[in-house]
Amino acid sequence: MTTILKSPCIKKCSIAPKVLFCTGCFRTMQEISEWPLASDERKSEILRLLRARRATSVADKVAPENG
């Protein structure tokens, strides 16, 4: 049985130069370009990776500044 995994794109595309991923969906350019032809297994892997990036990004924003 094939599962259709929905793209995580939220139509707010902006590639952040420092981190090299989209600040809207948290995918890299490579992951964005391969999504349409990726297997469900690869899409699941991309979704896991972007969740980790999002969690790290949110944690960085709420972490106290050093200094």
N, C-alpha and C positions, 0 to 999 in steps of 0.2 A: 504494500500500500504506500503510495506516494503522498507525502505531506507537503502542502504549500506553505512555505515560511514567508511571511510578509516582510518586505523590506523595512528596515528601521529608519529610512529616510523620513524626515519631518518637514522637508521643503524649506529648510533654513540653512542652506549650505554656506559654510565659511571654513576654509582650511586655515587653521592656526599655524603660523610659520614656526613657532617654537616647538610645537608638539607634533606637527605634521599629520593631524587628523581633523576631521570635520567637527566643529564645535556644536553642530546640530545633532548628528547621529553618532558621533564618536568613532566612525570608521576611517581607516586610512584610504588614500587615493587608490591603492592597489585593491583593497577590499571592496570599495565602491565599484570599481571597474569590473571586477570578477563576479559580482553578485548575480547578474542576470543568468549566467551560465553555470554557476556553482552548484554542486550537488547539495542535497539536504544536509549531509554530514558537514560539508564545508561551511554552509550557511549557519549551522548550529555553532560551529567553532567561532565564526566571526561574531555571532551574537554574544557568546561567552566573553570574547576579547573586548568587545565594546562595552559590555557591562562593567568589566574590570576598569577600563579607562574612565568611564563615567564615575564610578565610585571613587577612584583616585582623584579625579578632577574636582569632585564635590568636596572631598576631604581636604584637598589643598586650599580650597576657597574658605573653609571654616577653621582651618588650623591657625593658631596664633602666630604672629610674625616673630621671628627671632631677631633680637637686636637690641 
